[in-house]
Amino acid sequence: MTPEYLPFHPNPKTPEFTPPAEAVDAHCHVFGPADLFPFSPERKYTPCDASKEQLFALRDHLGFRKNVIVQASCHGKNNDALIDALETAGNLARGVAVVGSDVTSEELERMHSVGVRAVRFNFVKRLVDTTPKEVFLEIVEKIKPFGWHIVVYFEAQDLPELKPFLTSLPTTVVVDHMGRPDVVKGVDDQDFQEFVAMLRDHPNFWTKVSCPERLSVAGPPYEDVIPFARHLVEQFPDRVLWGTDWPHPNMKSHVPDDGLLTDIIPQIAVTPELQKSLLVDNPNRLYWDT
């Protein structure tokens, strides 16, 4: 592992909150095991192994029914670990892959057959090398026949530069982790309100109200992040998703407890109706009804 890399919580609490039937953890990962699925030589970090068996055990422990497994940068464009997890899960998981412009229709067809429904474009400069926009556009053309959408990961300060490109994308676009707002500035800050305005002006944009552990300055129980997530859930109830981000790669401050993260859900989706939209209706519509 990378020095100072924190492994995931070995014994997360049993949540007090019970997710509704068919609830989806819509953002999580599998890493390795490295002896079966080596990490990318171009990776910016080396995580601990986090197997499909451990992910599915966590899913059951937290009370979720399904997972959306997202390819992380440490595996690069080799989606073998993701595909293996999807094959094991069957209809209980869907996937978000990372591909290059050289990906073939046959490779996309195979991924689609096991449950991949999106590709991820990562713009976080500390995690990946810069990719020319033309390469992303070539990928967009290749995934069109499959009806896939695009998941994007960026940091708040990069949104002004990225916005013209992102809003030109012809698919549904899902923004990871609320666009990583600076929670110190508050919900009314211009930067966050510009992100909200982008969602309002572009109905094809969704966002994940996930990762309070990454965004928080105060730390657990992440009360400084809750207003941001609640605002998005209330403003865009049919375009929000939630996920654990297990196994929490590159967390340096502390080891998140996934049971605690689950217990935050009723604080950001405060009614049973909003909880069902966030955890059941939205992810199933986006990932299973396609």
Contacts in CASP RR format, 6 or more apart in sequence:
PFRMAT RR
TARGET T0000
AUTHOR 0000-0000-0000
METHOD contacts of the structure
MODEL  1
MTPEYLPFHPNPKTPEFTPPAEAVDAHCHVFGPADLFPFSPERKYTPCDA
SKEQLFALRDHLGFRKNVIVQASCHGKNNDALIDALETAGNLARGVAVVG
SDVTSEELERMHSVGVRAVRFNFVKRLVDTTPKEVFLEIVEKIKPFGWHI
VVYFEAQDLPELKPFLTSLPTTVVVDHMGRPDVVKGVDDQDFQEFVAMLR
DHPNFWTKVSCPERLSVAGPPYEDVIPFARHLVEQFPDRVLWGTDWPHPN
MKSHVPDDGLLTDIIPQIAVTPELQKSLLVDNPNRLYWDT
1 7 0 8 1.000
1 46 0 8 1.000
1 47 0 8 1.000
1 48 0 8 1.000
2 45 0 8 1.000
2 46 0 8 1.000
2 47 0 8 1.000
4 252 0 8 1.000
5 45 0 8 1.000
5 46 0 8 1.000
5 47 0 8 1.000
5 48 0 8 1.000
5 250 0 8 1.000
6 248 0 8 1.000
6 251 0 8 1.000
6 252 0 8 1.000
6 254 0 8 1.000
6 255 0 8 1.000
7 48 0 8 1.000
7 247 0 8 1.000
7 255 0 8 1.000
8 48 0 8 1.000
8 50 0 8 1.000
8 246 0 8 1.000
8 247 0 8 1.000
8 248 0 8 1.000
8 255 0 8 1.000
8 256 0 8 1.000
9 255 0 8 1.000
9 256 0 8 1.000
9 257 0 8 1.000
9 258 0 8 1.000
12 58 0 8 1.000
12 61 0 8 1.000
12 62 0 8 1.000
12 257 0 8 1.000
12 258 0 8 1.000
12 259 0 8 1.000
12 260 0 8 1.000
13 257 0 8 1.000
13 259 0 8 1.000
13 260 0 8 1.000
14 61 0 8 1.000
14 259 0 8 1.000
15 62 0 8 1.000
15 63 0 8 1.000
15 259 0 8 1.000
15 260 0 8 1.000
15 262 0 8 1.000
15 263 0 8 1.000
16 263 0 8 1.000
17 262 0 8 1.000
17 263 0 8 1.000
17 265 0 8 1.000
17 266 0 8 1.000
18 63 0 8 1.000
19 62 0 8 1.000
19 63 0 8 1.000
19 64 0 8 1.000
19 65 0 8 1.000
19 262 0 8 1.000
19 265 0 8 1.000
19 275 0 8 1.000
19 279 0 8 1.000
20 272 0 8 1.000
20 275 0 8 1.000
20 276 0 8 1.000
20 279 0 8 1.000
20 280 0 8 1.000
21 65 0 8 1.000
21 280 0 8 1.000
22 65 0 8 1.000
22 66 0 8 1.000
22 280 0 8 1.000
22 284 0 8 1.000
23 63 0 8 1.000
23 64 0 8 1.000
23 65 0 8 1.000
23 66 0 8 1.000
23 279 0 8 1.000
23 280 0 8 1.000
24 64 0 8 1.000
24 65 0 8 1.000
24 66 0 8 1.000
24 67 0 8 1.000
24 68 0 8 1.000
24 241 0 8 1.000
24 279 0 8 1.000
24 280 0 8 1.000
24 283 0 8 1.000
24 284 0 8 1.000
24 287 0 8 1.000
25 59 0 8 1.000
25 62 0 8 1.000
25 64 0 8 1.000
25 66 0 8 1.000
25 67 0 8 1.000
25 68 0 8 1.000
25 242 0 8 1.000
25 243 0 8 1.000
25 244 0 8 1.000
25 246 0 8 1.000
26 67 0 8 1.000
26 68 0 8 1.000
26 208 0 8 1.000
26 210 0 8 1.000
26 241 0 8 1.000
26 242 0 8 1.000
26 243 0 8 1.000
26 283 0 8 1.000
26 287 0 8 1.000
27 68 0 8 1.000
27 70 0 8 1.000
27 176 0 8 1.000
27 208 0 8 1.000
27 210 0 8 1.000
27 211 0 8 1.000
27 241 0 8 1.000
27 242 0 8 1.000
27 243 0 8 1.000
27 244 0 8 1.000
27 245 0 8 1.000
28 55 0 8 1.000
28 67 0 8 1.000
28 68 0 8 1.000
28 69 0 8 1.000
28 70 0 8 1.000
28 243 0 8 1.000
28 244 0 8 1.000
28 245 0 8 1.000
28 246 0 8 1.000
28 247 0 8 1.000
29 50 0 8 1.000
29 55 0 8 1.000
29 69 0 8 1.000
29 70 0 8 1.000
29 71 0 8 1.000
29 72 0 8 1.000
29 245 0 8 1.000
29 246 0 8 1.000
29 247 0 8 1.000
29 249 0 8 1.000
30 50 0 8 1.000
30 51 0 8 1.000
30 52 0 8 1.000
30 55 0 8 1.000
30 69 0 8 1.000
30 81 0 8 1.000
30 82 0 8 1.000
30 85 0 8 1.000
31 39 0 8 1.000
31 47 0 8 1.000
31 48 0 8 1.000
31 49 0 8 1.000
31 50 0 8 1.000
31 51 0 8 1.000
31 72 0 8 1.000
31 74 0 8 1.000
31 75 0 8 1.000
31 81 0 8 1.000
31 247 0 8 1.000
31 249 0 8 1.000
32 38 0 8 1.000
32 39 0 8 1.000
32 49 0 8 1.000
32 50 0 8 1.000
32 51 0 8 1.000
32 75 0 8 1.000
32 81 0 8 1.000
33 49 0 8 1.000
33 51 0 8 1.000
34 49 0 8 1.000
36 81 0 8 1.000
36 84 0 8 1.000
37 75 0 8 1.000
37 78 0 8 1.000
37 80 0 8 1.000
37 81 0 8 1.000
37 84 0 8 1.000
39 46 0 8 1.000
39 47 0 8 1.000
39 74 0 8 1.000
39 75 0 8 1.000
40 73 0 8 1.000
40 74 0 8 1.000
40 75 0 8 1.000
40 76 0 8 1.000
40 77 0 8 1.000
40 78 0 8 1.000
42 76 0 8 1.000
42 129 0 8 1.000
43 73 0 8 1.000
43 74 0 8 1.000
43 75 0 8 1.000
43 76 0 8 1.000
44 73 0 8 1.000
44 74 0 8 1.000
44 126 0 8 1.000
44 127 0 8 1.000
44 128 0 8 1.000
45 74 0 8 1.000
45 127 0 8 1.000
45 249 0 8 1.000
45 250 0 8 1.000
46 74 0 8 1.000
47 72 0 8 1.000
47 74 0 8 1.000
47 247 0 8 1.000
47 249 0 8 1.000
47 250 0 8 1.000
48 247 0 8 1.000
50 246 0 8 1.000
50 247 0 8 1.000
52 81 0 8 1.000
52 84 0 8 1.000
52 85 0 8 1.000
52 88 0 8 1.000
52 89 0 8 1.000
54 247 0 8 1.000
55 67 0 8 1.000
55 69 0 8 1.000
55 85 0 8 1.000
55 246 0 8 1.000
55 247 0 8 1.000
56 67 0 8 1.000
56 88 0 8 1.000
56 89 0 8 1.000
58 244 0 8 1.000
58 246 0 8 1.000
58 258 0 8 1.000
59 65 0 8 1.000
59 66 0 8 1.000
59 67 0 8 1.000
62 244 0 8 1.000
62 258 0 8 1.000
62 259 0 8 1.000
62 262 0 8 1.000
63 262 0 8 1.000
64 279 0 8 1.000
65 92 0 8 1.000
66 92 0 8 1.000
66 93 0 8 1.000
66 94 0 8 1.000
66 283 0 8 1.000
66 284 0 8 1.000
66 288 0 8 1.000
67 89 0 8 1.000
67 92 0 8 1.000
67 93 0 8 1.000
67 94 0 8 1.000
68 93 0 8 1.000
68 94 0 8 1.000
68 95 0 8 1.000
68 96 0 8 1.000
68 241 0 8 1.000
68 243 0 8 1.000
68 283 0 8 1.000
68 287 0 8 1.000
69 82 0 8 1.000
69 85 0 8 1.000
69 86 0 8 1.000
69 93 0 8 1.000
69 94 0 8 1.000
69 95 0 8 1.000
69 96 0 8 1.000
70 95 0 8 1.000
70 96 0 8 1.000
70 120 0 8 1.000
70 151 0 8 1.000
71 79 0 8 1.000
71 82 0 8 1.000
71 95 0 8 1.000
71 96 0 8 1.000
71 97 0 8 1.000
71 98 0 8 1.000
71 120 0 8 1.000
72 249 0 8 1.000
73 98 0 8 1.000
73 122 0 8 1.000
73 127 0 8 1.000
73 128 0 8 1.000
74 249 0 8 1.000
75 81 0 8 1.000
75 82 0 8 1.000
75 98 0 8 1.000
76 98 0 8 1.000
77 98 0 8 1.000
77 99 0 8 1.000
77 100 0 8 1.000
77 103 0 8 1.000
79 97 0 8 1.000
79 98 0 8 1.000
79 99 0 8 1.000
79 111 0 8 1.000
79 116 0 8 1.000
82 95 0 8 1.000
82 97 0 8 1.000
82 116 0 8 1.000
83 110 0 8 1.000
83 111 0 8 1.000
83 114 0 8 1.000
83 116 0 8 1.000
85 93 0 8 1.000
86 93 0 8 1.000
86 94 0 8 1.000
86 95 0 8 1.000
86 114 0 8 1.000
86 115 0 8 1.000
86 116 0 8 1.000
87 114 0 8 1.000
90 114 0 8 1.000
90 115 0 8 1.000
91 288 0 8 1.000
93 115 0 8 1.000
94 115 0 8 1.000
94 116 0 8 1.000
94 117 0 8 1.000
94 287 0 8 1.000
94 288 0 8 1.000
95 115 0 8 1.000
95 116 0 8 1.000
95 117 0 8 1.000
95 118 0 8 1.000
95 287 0 8 1.000
96 116 0 8 1.000
96 117 0 8 1.000
96 118 0 8 1.000
96 119 0 8 1.000
96 120 0 8 1.000
96 151 0 8 1.000
97 111 0 8 1.000
97 116 0 8 1.000
97 118 0 8 1.000
97 119 0 8 1.000
97 120 0 8 1.000
98 119 0 8 1.000
98 120 0 8 1.000
98 122 0 8 1.000
99 107 0 8 1.000
99 108 0 8 1.000
99 119 0 8 1.000
99 139 0 8 1.000
99 142 0 8 1.000
100 135 0 8 1.000
100 139 0 8 1.000
101 135 0 8 1.000
101 138 0 8 1.000
101 139 0 8 1.000
101 142 0 8 1.000
103 139 0 8 1.000
103 142 0 8 1.000
105 142 0 8 1.000
105 145 0 8 1.000
108 142 0 8 1.000
108 143 0 8 1.000
108 146 0 8 1.000
109 146 0 8 1.000
112 146 0 8 1.000
112 148 0 8 1.000
116 148 0 8 1.000
117 147 0 8 1.000
117 148 0 8 1.000
117 149 0 8 1.000
117 286 0 8 1.000
117 287 0 8 1.000
117 290 0 8 1.000
118 148 0 8 1.000
118 149 0 8 1.000
118 150 0 8 1.000
118 151 0 8 1.000
118 174 0 8 1.000
118 287 0 8 1.000
119 139 0 8 1.000
119 143 0 8 1.000
119 148 0 8 1.000
119 150 0 8 1.000
119 151 0 8 1.000
120 150 0 8 1.000
120 151 0 8 1.000
120 152 0 8 1.000
120 153 0 8 1.000
121 131 0 8 1.000
121 136 0 8 1.000
121 139 0 8 1.000
121 150 0 8 1.000
121 151 0 8 1.000
121 152 0 8 1.000
121 153 0 8 1.000
122 128 0 8 1.000
122 152 0 8 1.000
122 153 0 8 1.000
123 152 0 8 1.000
123 153 0 8 1.000
123 154 0 8 1.000
123 155 0 8 1.000
123 158 0 8 1.000
123 162 0 8 1.000
124 153 0 8 1.000
124 154 0 8 1.000
124 155 0 8 1.000
125 158 0 8 1.000
127 153 0 8 1.000
127 250 0 8 1.000
133 165 0 8 1.000
136 165 0 8 1.000
140 150 0 8 1.000
140 169 0 8 1.000
140 170 0 8 1.000
140 171 0 8 1.000
143 150 0 8 1.000
143 171 0 8 1.000
144 170 0 8 1.000
144 171 0 8 1.000
147 171 0 8 1.000
147 290 0 8 1.000
148 171 0 8 1.000
149 171 0 8 1.000
149 172 0 8 1.000
149 173 0 8 1.000
149 174 0 8 1.000
149 286 0 8 1.000
150 169 0 8 1.000
150 171 0 8 1.000
150 172 0 8 1.000
150 173 0 8 1.000
150 174 0 8 1.000
151 173 0 8 1.000
151 174 0 8 1.000
151 175 0 8 1.000
151 176 0 8 1.000
152 162 0 8 1.000
152 166 0 8 1.000
152 173 0 8 1.000
152 174 0 8 1.000
152 175 0 8 1.000
152 176 0 8 1.000
153 175 0 8 1.000
153 176 0 8 1.000
153 177 0 8 1.000
154 162 0 8 1.000
154 175 0 8 1.000
154 176 0 8 1.000
154 179 0 8 1.000
154 180 0 8 1.000
155 179 0 8 1.000
155 180 0 8 1.000
156 179 0 8 1.000
156 180 0 8 1.000
156 181 0 8 1.000
156 182 0 8 1.000
156 191 0 8 1.000
156 192 0 8 1.000
156 195 0 8 1.000
157 191 0 8 1.000
159 179 0 8 1.000
159 191 0 8 1.000
159 194 0 8 1.000
159 195 0 8 1.000
159 198 0 8 1.000
160 194 0 8 1.000
163 198 0 8 1.000
166 173 0 8 1.000
166 198 0 8 1.000
167 198 0 8 1.000
167 201 0 8 1.000
167 202 0 8 1.000
167 205 0 8 1.000
169 204 0 8 1.000
171 204 0 8 1.000
172 204 0 8 1.000
172 205 0 8 1.000
172 206 0 8 1.000
172 286 0 8 1.000
173 202 0 8 1.000
173 204 0 8 1.000
173 205 0 8 1.000
173 206 0 8 1.000
174 205 0 8 1.000
174 206 0 8 1.000
174 207 0 8 1.000
174 208 0 8 1.000
174 241 0 8 1.000
174 286 0 8 1.000
175 195 0 8 1.000
175 205 0 8 1.000
175 206 0 8 1.000
175 207 0 8 1.000
175 208 0 8 1.000
176 207 0 8 1.000
176 208 0 8 1.000
176 210 0 8 1.000
176 211 0 8 1.000
177 208 0 8 1.000
177 210 0 8 1.000
177 211 0 8 1.000
177 214 0 8 1.000
177 215 0 8 1.000
177 245 0 8 1.000
178 195 0 8 1.000
178 207 0 8 1.000
178 208 0 8 1.000
178 209 0 8 1.000
178 210 0 8 1.000
178 211 0 8 1.000
178 215 0 8 1.000
178 228 0 8 1.000
178 229 0 8 1.000
178 232 0 8 1.000
179 195 0 8 1.000
179 207 0 8 1.000
180 214 0 8 1.000
180 215 0 8 1.000
181 189 0 8 1.000
181 191 0 8 1.000
181 192 0 8 1.000
181 195 0 8 1.000
181 215 0 8 1.000
181 228 0 8 1.000
182 189 0 8 1.000
182 191 0 8 1.000
182 192 0 8 1.000
183 215 0 8 1.000
183 216 0 8 1.000
183 217 0 8 1.000
183 224 0 8 1.000
183 225 0 8 1.000
183 228 0 8 1.000
184 217 0 8 1.000
184 224 0 8 1.000
185 191 0 8 1.000
185 192 0 8 1.000
186 192 0 8 1.000
186 227 0 8 1.000
186 228 0 8 1.000
187 193 0 8 1.000
187 227 0 8 1.000
187 228 0 8 1.000
187 231 0 8 1.000
192 228 0 8 1.000
196 231 0 8 1.000
196 232 0 8 1.000
196 235 0 8 1.000
198 205 0 8 1.000
199 205 0 8 1.000
199 206 0 8 1.000
199 207 0 8 1.000
199 232 0 8 1.000
199 235 0 8 1.000
199 236 0 8 1.000
199 239 0 8 1.000
200 235 0 8 1.000
200 236 0 8 1.000
203 239 0 8 1.000
205 239 0 8 1.000
206 236 0 8 1.000
206 239 0 8 1.000
206 240 0 8 1.000
206 241 0 8 1.000
206 282 0 8 1.000
206 286 0 8 1.000
207 232 0 8 1.000
207 236 0 8 1.000
207 239 0 8 1.000
207 240 0 8 1.000
207 241 0 8 1.000
208 240 0 8 1.000
208 241 0 8 1.000
208 242 0 8 1.000
208 243 0 8 1.000
209 228 0 8 1.000
209 229 0 8 1.000
209 232 0 8 1.000
209 233 0 8 1.000
209 240 0 8 1.000
209 241 0 8 1.000
209 242 0 8 1.000
209 268 0 8 1.000
209 278 0 8 1.000
210 241 0 8 1.000
210 242 0 8 1.000
210 243 0 8 1.000
210 244 0 8 1.000
210 245 0 8 1.000
211 245 0 8 1.000
212 222 0 8 1.000
212 225 0 8 1.000
212 226 0 8 1.000
212 229 0 8 1.000
212 261 0 8 1.000
212 264 0 8 1.000
213 219 0 8 1.000
213 220 0 8 1.000
213 222 0 8 1.000
213 245 0 8 1.000
213 248 0 8 1.000
213 251 0 8 1.000
213 254 0 8 1.000
213 256 0 8 1.000
213 261 0 8 1.000
214 245 0 8 1.000
214 251 0 8 1.000
215 222 0 8 1.000
215 225 0 8 1.000
215 228 0 8 1.000
216 222 0 8 1.000
216 224 0 8 1.000
216 225 0 8 1.000
217 224 0 8 1.000
218 224 0 8 1.000
219 253 0 8 1.000
219 254 0 8 1.000
220 254 0 8 1.000
220 256 0 8 1.000
220 257 0 8 1.000
220 260 0 8 1.000
221 260 0 8 1.000
221 264 0 8 1.000
222 264 0 8 1.000
226 264 0 8 1.000
226 267 0 8 1.000
226 268 0 8 1.000
229 268 0 8 1.000
230 267 0 8 1.000
230 268 0 8 1.000
230 269 0 8 1.000
230 270 0 8 1.000
232 240 0 8 1.000
233 240 0 8 1.000
233 268 0 8 1.000
233 269 0 8 1.000
233 274 0 8 1.000
233 278 0 8 1.000
234 274 0 8 1.000
237 274 0 8 1.000
237 277 0 8 1.000
237 278 0 8 1.000
238 277 0 8 1.000
238 281 0 8 1.000
238 282 0 8 1.000
239 282 0 8 1.000
240 277 0 8 1.000
240 278 0 8 1.000
240 282 0 8 1.000
241 278 0 8 1.000
241 282 0 8 1.000
241 283 0 8 1.000
241 286 0 8 1.000
242 265 0 8 1.000
242 268 0 8 1.000
242 269 0 8 1.000
242 278 0 8 1.000
242 279 0 8 1.000
244 258 0 8 1.000
244 261 0 8 1.000
244 262 0 8 1.000
245 256 0 8 1.000
246 258 0 8 1.000
248 255 0 8 1.000
248 256 0 8 1.000
265 275 0 8 1.000
265 278 0 8 1.000
265 279 0 8 1.000
266 275 0 8 1.000
268 278 0 8 1.000
269 275 0 8 1.000
269 277 0 8 1.000
269 278 0 8 1.000
269 279 0 8 1.000
END
